[in-house]
Amino acid sequence: MVALVVLATAAGAGLPVAAEGDDVLGALRGGVWRALPGPPIPLRGDASAVWTGDELVVWGGRMGEEPAPYRGGRYDPSARTWSTTAAAPIAPRADGVVAWTGDEVLVWGGRRSDRSRAGATDGAAYDPFRDHWRTITRRSGPPRGARQQAGAWTGRELVVVSAVPASGGTTSVVWAHAYDPARDRWRTIGSHASGRHPDRLVRVDVVARGQRVDVWLSWEARPTGRGGVQERYRLNPGWRLAATAPGGQVTGLIAAGDRVAGLRGDQLCGPCSGGPLFASDPTLVLSGAGRDHRATGHDRWRALPRDDVVTDGGLLAWTGASIVRVSREARALGPTGERSRPGDAAAAELRTGIWIELPRAPQMGVGDVGLFWADDRLIMWGALGPTCTGREDVCPEGIALAGGIELAPPG
């Protein structure tokens, strides 16, 4: 018997909040992966995509080296249908910061081409109820020339963190700004000056748990794979140094209720092909339960039991009560000496910390792939093209992908 999963949505935040007695693991465990219907928009990677509570809205991205068209797509899983969005008033781009406010999809920044080193400094807001876009003011907003950008929605504001080269170009300045969509107004939170070279900044992560906003700056390792540095700061007000996870750098950071969840590995290699490289099995770690300390103290970090199903970094999603993890590719050896396969999936309810194996997902295509929790199912979106060949070791049940797949409960 599959238990009923009841989820509510945090007011204005678009984040799932689990009802008491949630049993999402049982529902997913008996589910089946299936391809999404073909979208009315061209396939793309590195798109801005977000779950609104009713639909998955996809905009932007790139098709090869060129940006995707001005129109995006909207997927309604309850009807298994796609529709298009109105044309956006800003130029197409990939890797934009995206957030759902409860009323609008906010898109800011991003890159207009692979040849552009600096990110865009404009944005737009999409109202899915009216199928209408509006431009976001640039006044007092993030600076030009950002090499890295990331953001998170707090429930009232979109916090955007932008890393730009300082004067002379050999050091970095990381700015934080907050956008209030109700007033169409930006405010400056502050800046952080770093003595590190801007080209060595691998990634910026921003995680918001209500008004608590954490920024993670990950600087690349030396060519030997050693020497990578990760810094964590608490925003609002200003920049305040906070403790990172002990025992390794953390990637794949997401908000998990009142906690921060991420994957802890031994090292982070910026120049390595394919992005982050882990020297050992990444372990899911949690922080944020209880009081947050200053730099002189330390957060209450804890590691979940080892997941023997997904042994690479993988993708993470939060259901409101459980962490779901899906393997993208095998990069780390498991405790048995075997590699996880692309698409291997598992989930753990935070209350128990016990991992349960989920049905294996068909392998996604190349490009940036997002994992979204959509009330009662998982949606993966972002393949540039189908890579399933029908071989059982590559694609279970021979499902050919056309831009996305979903794991839904049976029935």
C-alpha positions in Angstrom: 0.0 0.0 0.0 1.3 3.5 -0.9 0.8 6.1 1.7 -0.8 9.4 0.8 1.8 12.2 0.6 0.5 15.5 1.7 2.7 18.6 1.1 2.0 22.2 1.7 3.9 25.2 0.3 5.6 27.8 2.5 3.9 31.1 2.0 5.7 33.1 -0.7 8.7 30.8 -0.8 7.7 28.1 -3.2 9.5 25.5 -1.0 7.9 22.2 -0.1 7.0 21.7 3.6 6.1 18.2 4.6 3.0 17.4 6.6 3.4 15.3 9.7 3.6 11.6 8.9 5.0 12.2 5.4 5.9 8.9 3.7 7.2 10.1 0.3 9.8 7.3 0.2 7.2 4.6 0.0 5.5 6.4 -2.9 8.6 6.9 -4.9 9.9 3.4 -4.2 7.0 1.9 -6.1 7.1 4.5 -8.9 8.2 4.2 -12.5 10.4 6.6 -14.5 8.9 7.7 -17.8 9.8 10.3 -20.4 8.1 13.6 -20.4 6.0 14.5 -23.4 8.0 16.3 -26.1 8.2 20.0 -25.2 7.1 22.7 -27.7 10.5 24.4 -27.3 13.9 23.3 -28.6 16.0 21.0 -26.3 18.5 23.0 -24.3 21.0 22.8 -21.5 21.9 25.2 -18.6 18.4 26.7 -18.6 16.7 28.6 -15.8 14.1 26.2 -14.4 12.0 26.3 -11.3 8.9 24.6 -9.8 6.1 26.9 -9.1 3.8 24.6 -7.1 1.8 23.8 -10.3 4.2 23.8 -13.2 7.9 23.5 -14.1 8.8 26.7 -15.8 11.9 26.5 -18.1 13.4 29.6 -19.8 16.7 30.4 -21.4 19.6 28.0 -21.7 21.9 27.2 -24.6 21.7 25.2 -27.7 25.3 24.3 -28.5 27.2 27.5 -28.2 24.2 29.7 -28.9 21.5 30.9 -26.4 18.0 29.4 -26.6 15.1 31.5 -28.0 13.1 34.1 -26.2 10.2 31.8 -25.3 10.3 29.2 -22.6 8.2 26.2 -21.7 5.7 25.3 -18.9 5.2 21.7 -17.9 2.1 20.6 -16.0 2.7 17.1 -14.5 -0.9 16.6 -13.5 -2.1 16.9 -17.1 1.3 15.8 -18.6 1.1 18.7 -21.0 3.5 21.5 -22.1 2.7 25.1 -23.1 4.9 28.0 -24.1 5.6 31.2 -22.2 5.3 34.6 -23.8 8.5 36.0 -25.3 10.7 37.5 -22.6 11.8 41.2 -22.8 15.4 40.4 -22.2 18.0 38.8 -24.4 18.3 35.0 -24.2 21.0 33.6 -21.9 22.1 30.5 -20.0 22.9 29.9 -16.3 20.7 32.7 -15.1 19.8 33.0 -11.4 16.1 31.9 -11.0 13.6 31.9 -8.2 9.9 31.5 -7.6 8.3 34.1 -5.3 4.8 32.6 -5.1 3.6 35.1 -7.7 6.4 35.4 -10.3 9.5 33.6 -11.7 12.5 35.9 -11.3 15.4 35.6 -13.7 18.6 37.6 -13.3 22.0 37.6 -14.9 23.4 34.6 -16.8 25.7 34.4 -19.8 24.6 35.3 -23.3 27.2 33.1 -25.0 30.0 30.7 -24.1 32.5 33.3 -25.4 31.3 35.9 -22.8 33.4 35.9 -19.6 31.1 38.4 -17.8 27.5 37.8 -16.9 24.5 39.8 -18.0 23.3 42.6 -15.6 19.6 42.6 -16.4 16.6 40.4 -15.6 12.9 39.9 -15.9 9.9 38.6 -13.9 7.4 36.2 -15.4 3.8 35.9 -14.1 2.5 32.5 -15.1 -1.0 33.3 -14.2 -1.2 36.1 -16.8 1.5 34.7 -19.1 3.2 38.1 -18.8 6.8 39.3 -18.4 8.1 42.6 -16.9 11.6 43.9 -16.8 13.5 44.1 -13.5 15.1 47.5 -12.7 18.9 47.7 -12.9 19.1 50.7 -10.6 21.3 50.0 -7.5 21.5 46.3 -8.6 24.4 43.9 -9.0 27.6 45.3 -10.7 28.7 44.7 -14.3 31.4 42.2 -15.1 30.4 39.3 -12.8 32.4 36.2 -13.5 30.2 34.1 -11.1 26.7 34.7 -9.9 24.3 32.7 -7.7 21.1 33.5 -5.8 18.4 32.4 -3.4 14.9 33.5 -2.5 14.3 34.4 1.2 10.5 34.6 1.1 10.7 38.4 0.6 13.7 39.1 -1.5 16.0 37.5 -4.1 19.5 37.6 -2.9 22.1 37.7 -5.7 25.8 37.3 -5.1 28.2 38.4 -7.8 32.0 37.9 -8.0 33.8 40.5 -10.0 37.5 41.3 -10.6 38.8 44.0 -8.4 40.8 46.9 -9.8 43.9 45.5 -11.5 42.1 42.2 -12.2 44.3 40.0 -9.9 42.0 39.9 -6.8 38.2 39.6 -6.4 35.3 41.5 -4.9 32.1 39.5 -4.1 29.0 41.6 -3.9 25.6 40.8 -2.3 22.4 42.6 -3.4 18.8 41.9 -2.5 15.8 42.5 -4.8 12.3 43.2 -3.6 9.8 42.3 -6.4 6.9 44.0 -4.6 8.7 47.4 -4.9 10.9 46.6 -7.9 13.9 47.8 -5.9 17.4 46.6 -5.1 19.4 47.2 -1.9 23.1 46.6 -1.3 23.9 44.1 1.4 27.6 44.6 1.2 30.8 43.4 -0.4 33.7 41.0 0.5 37.2 41.6 -0.8 39.3 38.6 -1.4 43.0 38.4 -2.2 42.4 35.4 -4.5 42.5 35.7 -8.3 39.0 35.9 -9.9 39.8 33.1 -12.4 40.4 30.7 -9.5 36.8 31.0 -8.2 35.2 27.7 -9.2 31.7 28.2 -7.9 29.4 30.4 -5.8 26.6 28.8 -3.8 23.8 30.7 -2.0 21.4 29.0 0.3 18.5 30.7 2.1 16.5 29.4 5.0 14.0 32.2 5.4 16.0 35.3 6.2 19.1 33.3 7.0 21.4 33.4 4.0 24.7 31.6 3.6 27.2 32.1 0.8 29.8 29.5 -0.1 32.9 30.5 -2.2 34.8 27.6 -3.6 38.3 28.3 -5.0 40.0 25.9 -7.3 42.7 23.5 -6.3 46.2 23.6 -7.7 46.9 21.4 -10.7 47.9 18.6 -8.3 44.3 18.5 -7.1 45.3 19.8 -3.7 44.9 23.2 -2.0 41.3 24.0 -2.8 39.7 26.4 -0.4 36.1 26.8 0.6 34.8 29.8 2.6 31.3 30.2 4.1 29.7 33.6 5.0 26.5 34.6 6.7 24.7 37.6 5.1 22.2 40.1 6.5 23.6 42.3 7.8 26.9 42.4 5.9 29.3 39.5 5.5 30.2 37.4 8.5 32.6 34.4 8.4 30.9 31.1 9.4 32.2 27.6 9.9 32.4 25.2 7.0 31.9 21.5 7.3 34.8 19.6 8.9 36.6 17.0 6.9 36.2 18.2 3.3 34.6 20.7 0.9 30.8 20.7 0.3 29.0 20.7 -3.0 25.5 20.4 -4.2 24.2 22.7 -1.5 20.4 23.0 -1.0 18.1 24.2 1.7 16.5 21.3 3.6 13.9 22.8 5.9 15.8 24.7 8.6 19.1 22.9 7.6 21.6 23.1 4.8 22.4 19.9 3.0 25.4 19.1 0.8 27.8 16.5 -0.3 31.2 16.4 1.5 34.2 15.1 -0.5 37.9 15.2 0.1 38.9 17.7 -2.6 37.5 20.0 -5.3 39.4 20.2 -8.6 38.5 23.3 -10.7 40.5 22.5 -13.9 39.4 18.9 -14.0 37.2 17.8 -16.9 33.5 17.7 -15.9 33.7 19.9 -12.8 34.1 18.8 -9.2 36.1 15.6 -8.6 35.8 13.7 -5.3 38.7 11.7 -4.0 36.3 9.5 -2.0 32.6 8.8 -1.7 30.8 12.1 -1.0 28.8 11.9 2.2 25.6 13.8 2.7 26.1 16.3 5.6 23.6 18.6 7.4 24.1 21.8 9.2 21.9 24.5 10.8 19.8 22.7 13.4 20.0 25.0 16.4 21.9 28.2 16.9 24.3 29.5 14.3 27.7 30.4 15.8 30.2 33.0 14.7 33.6 32.2 13.3 35.0 31.5 16.7 32.4 28.7 17.2 31.1 26.0 14.9 27.8 24.8 13.5 26.3 21.6 14.5 27.3 19.5 11.5 26.3 15.8 11.2 26.7 13.2 8.5 23.9 10.9 7.4 24.8 7.2 7.2 26.7 6.2 4.0 24.7 5.8 0.9 25.9 2.7 -0.9 23.6 3.2 -3.9 24.8 6.6 -5.2 28.6 6.9 -4.7 29.3 9.8 -7.0 28.4 13.5 -6.2 25.0 13.3 -7.9 22.0 15.6 -7.9 20.1 16.5 -4.7 16.4 17.4 -4.1 14.4 18.2 -1.0 10.9 16.8 -0.7 9.9 18.5 2.5 10.9 15.6 4.7 13.5 13.6 2.7 16.7 14.1 0.6 16.7 12.5 -2.8 19.9 11.8 -4.6 20.4 10.7 -8.2 23.7 9.7 -9.7 24.8 11.5 -12.9 27.9 9.4 -13.5 30.4 7.2 -11.7 33.3 9.2 -10.4 34.0 7.6 -7.0 34.4 4.1 -5.8 31.9 2.7 -3.3 32.9 0.7 -0.2 32.4 -2.5 -2.2 34.8 -1.4 -4.9 32.0 -1.0 -7.5 31.0 2.2 -9.2 27.4 3.5 -9.1 25.8 3.6 -12.5 24.3 6.8 -14.0 20.7 7.1 -12.9 21.1 5.2 -9.6 18.8 6.8 -7.1 18.2 6.8 -3.3 16.4 8.8 -0.7 16.7 9.3 3.0 14.1 10.7 5.4 15.9 13.1 7.8 13.9 11.9 10.7 15.4 8.4 10.4 18.5 9.0 8.3 18.0 5.6 6.5 18.7 5.4 2.8 16.2 3.5 0.6 17.0 2.6 -3.0 14.7 4.1 -5.6 14.1 2.9 -9.2 17.0 3.7 -11.4 16.6 6.6 -13.8 17.4 6.5 -17.5 20.6 8.3 -18.2 20.2 11.9 -19.0 22.0 13.6 -21.9 25.0 15.9 -21.7 24.6 19.4 -20.2 23.3 20.8 -17.0 20.6 18.7 -15.5 18.2 19.8 -12.8 16.3 17.6 -10.3 13.0 19.0 -9.0 10.5 17.9 -6.5 7.0 18.5 -7.8 4.5 17.7 -5.0 4.4 14.0 -5.4 7.0 13.2 -8.0 10.6 13.8 -9.2 11.3 15.6 -12.5 14.7 15.7 -14.2 15.1 18.3 -16.9 18.0 19.7 -18.9 19.3 17.1 -21.4 20.6 18.6 -24.6 19.5 15.5 -26.5 18.6 11.9 -26.1 21.5 9.5 -25.1 19.5 6.4 -24.4 20.4 3.6 -26.8 18.1 0.9 -25.4 21.0 -1.0 -23.8 20.0 -2.2 -20.4 23.3 -1.1 -18.8 22.8 2.5 -20.2 19.0 3.0 -20.3 16.6 0.8 -18.3 13.6 -0.3 -20.3 15.0 1.5 -23.3 13.3 4.9 -22.6 14.5 7.5 -25.1 14.7 10.9 -23.6 13.3 14.0 -25.2 14.3 16.7 -22.7 13.2 15.2 -19.4 11.9 12.4 -17.3 9.8 12.0 -14.2 9.4 9.4 -11.4 5.8 9.3 -10.4 3.9 7.1 -7.8 2.1 4.1 -9.3 -1.5 4.6 -10.3 
